[in-house]
Each structure stands twice: as C-alpha cells, then as structure tokens.
C-alpha cells in the first residue's frame, strides 16, 4: 500500500499549477484541485509537521482563492478524526515494470559492476533503481536485475554460480532495495520505456548526475539466462530442494514402471521359450506318454473346453529322481500355466505332482534285535526278525469301532436346539424413500440444479422454481418502490 507524503502533495500541486499555466482559460483547475482534495480526504495518518508543510505550500501557490480554500479545508479535515478519515478507500501503488535495465545504468554503475562482488553489486543496482523512482520490485524487474548481476560476475570470474546461489542473490537484492536510501530520485512511472530519454529532461535531471549520464549496453545471452536460469521463486524446479522432491516422486513412479517392465520381459521370455499362445500351437506342451525320467521335464498338460484332461500318472519310477529335476519340472509347469492362462480356463489346468512314498511307521525298539547284515547267511535271520516284529505289532493293535460320525450315545441326554424366531414380513407397497427435494431458492434465483444452500436437506427457507422466483422478485421490487415513494413524501412534508 502506498503512503503519500508531504513532498508528494507539494509536487502534485506544483504540477497542477504548471498545467493550468499551459492551458489558460479552461476549467481544468477546479477538476484537478477536486481530485487532489479527494486524495487528501481518504489518506489517514498525517503528522503535524506534514500538515504545516502542505499548508505553507498551499499559501505560496498561485492557485485561485476557491482552490486554496478547498485544499485548506481538506487539510483541516485530515488533521482531525472526521468521517472522511474513516473511509474504506485507500491508495495503492501499481507494480512498476523495468525490463531494459541495461539502458538505464550509468557509466560509473557499469564500472562498479565489473569490479565488485555479487553482494556489492546488489547495492549498486538498488541505488540505481531508487534513483529511477521505483518504490517496489516486481518479479520481472527483480529477475532482470539479478540476471545482469550474474552476467557481470560470469564475465569477471569465468564461473557460473549455482541456481541456489542465484536465488539467494535475488533475495539479497530485494532486501537491499528496501533498505537503501538515495539523496535524490525522479518521479516513477508504471512502465518504463526502452530508453530513459523518452521520459523527458526533468526525469533525466533528477535520475542522473550531469557528469554520469546513462550508458546503454547490450549483454549477449541475457534474455535466455533470465528466462531459463534465474530462479526468483522458492518453488522453482531449478532449486535443489525442489529437485529432491521431484526425484523422490519420480522414484516412486519408476518402481511401478520397473515392475511392469520386468513382467513384460518375463512374458516375452516365456513366449520365446514355450512358443505361441494360440490354441493350434500346443504341440510343444503335450505331456510325455512314456514313464521315462525325461517326462519330468515336459510341461503341464493343457486342454481346451472341448477336450478332457488326463493327468500323467506314469511318472513314478523305481529309481530315485533327483530333486533338481523335480524342481525344474514344477517350475516349467507353472511357467506354462502363467503363459497360457489367458487362452484356457483355470479349471482345466492340471499340474503333475510328484507322488511321494508314505512315511514308514516306526517299529518298536524292544522287539527288534540288532543283527549284522554283512554276509549272505544273515538274510534268513533278518527275515525271521521281521516276522516276529510284524506279529508283535498285530498283537498290540486294537480294533477300531466303526461308529457313525456325530451319532450321540444312547445313554446320554441330548438337548434339542430351539428353532429360530420367525421374522415378521415387511409390508409391501410402502414407499421407504423420502420425497425428492425441491431445488431452487432466493440465493440461486430458482435454479433447477440448486445451490449449496437449497441442496441441504435441513434448509428450512423458501424453496421456489425459476418462475416462482420471478414473481417473488417482481413483488419485492414493487414493495421497495412503494417504500421509497413513501419516504420521499414524508421528507417533502417535513
């Protein structure tokens, strides 16, 4: 928010005097003075020193008597707590834009920028901006000023700073601009032209010293550096802390992409290994019909909806089967199922499972005698021992009573389970749903879709359609017109 000072008031009044002198015989003076009075009325917080300075300037001015009286009356009202001082109107400053700062720097300014450090260069640029009449730094202006400093530092040192350092430099420039003071400055404008000479000799006199005029220069690559390599916002993607957030998010997305990529590679590998997935290309996955050991390496049998499935039971052999072959057969069968699952029904897939021998029952140790089977003559003794152990096991085993599962004993009483309570049937024909809400109210002017107010089921206000709202609005306007007419009549009687 801009704050008018006594110097601004005096400068504006002097400008009005010059303008009236350039256009004599016109009614320009009353209009300009009235606009100045309105500014004074809506500007609170004048100090006594400022009021004295402004009143002295009004008395010394060459304005007419009516204009002076109006300005003095506005100053008197500004000195006390009047109603005008409590107005909601406030003066605000428009953002100032200065892009071609290279054309506004002076010869001494360029010399300081080429020899000073980056932090000292912020003071040089801030003083020049203050002399040009800037009161606030727009983002575009700050970006170009920072780009000029960075370009000069690259020419001086030959090293480009990092993006984080450039952002810190822009923040430092803003802080220095708000705190720097200059002895004299020109009147600022909203948008600065290409060259400072276009603003007139008065601006040149206030903004530059006679021995230090502006020296326009062309910095190659400045626009590209400003647009692409000069971050002035903390949310810029060039900064390191924003890059870390972006990389974390990218890593989460890449994890899912890697899983999909691995799945696609596995699917391609299975297609190349097993073959096509069509129903006519199942010759490569037919089960082996012999009982040899190579049948373990054959894929699982798969049949279509029109063919039956007969599991291969001839896999068992008297010889021992290595565990590696069994594992490879199971893995290959699962791969075939995963590859060909879209082409057949799941209930028709049969995976051959290697049958295992039942575990041997432990024999009691007290009936077994340790014998040495080292010679052929001891085989008859071993058979005799086995026969004795078998007879002992038969003697110890007890007959198992064949009893029906869940049949209660006849001697025990059994409690009967009570029957469930019959549920009452719901009446048919009653509408359980609430009637639809009538959408449309005064707020939404009877809109058929309603608003957040009339869409609330708990709204107890007036609900009406578009036509009903038009009738209500016409009646309301008529009532307001009658009320205004009655007020006018009562005032005229008084």
Secondary structure, 3 states (H helix, E strand, C coil): CCCCCHHHHHHHHHHHHHHHHHCCCCCHHHHHHHHHHHHHHCCCCCCHHHHHHHHHHHHHCCCCHHHHHHHHHHHHHHHCCCCHHHCCCCCCCCCCECCCHHHCCEHHHHHHHHHCCHHHHHHHHHHHHHHCCCCCCCHHHHHHHHHHHHHHHHHHHCCCCCHHHHHHHHHHHHHHHHHCCCCCCCCCCCECCCCHHHHCHHHHHHHCECCECECCCCCCCHHHHHHHHCCCCCCCCCCHHHHHHHHHHHHHHHHHHHHHHHHHHHHHHHHHHHCCCCCCCCHHHCCCCCCCHHHHHCCCCECCCCCCCCCCCCCCCCCCCCHHHHHHHHHHHHHHHHHHHHHCCHHHECCCCCCCCCCCCCCCHHHCCCCCCCCHHHHHHHHHHHHHHHHHHHHHCCCCCCCCCCCCCCCCCCCCCCCCCCCCCCCCCCCCCCCCCCCCECCCCCCCCCCCCCCCCCCCCCECCHHHHHHHHHHHHHHHHHHHHHHHHHHHHC
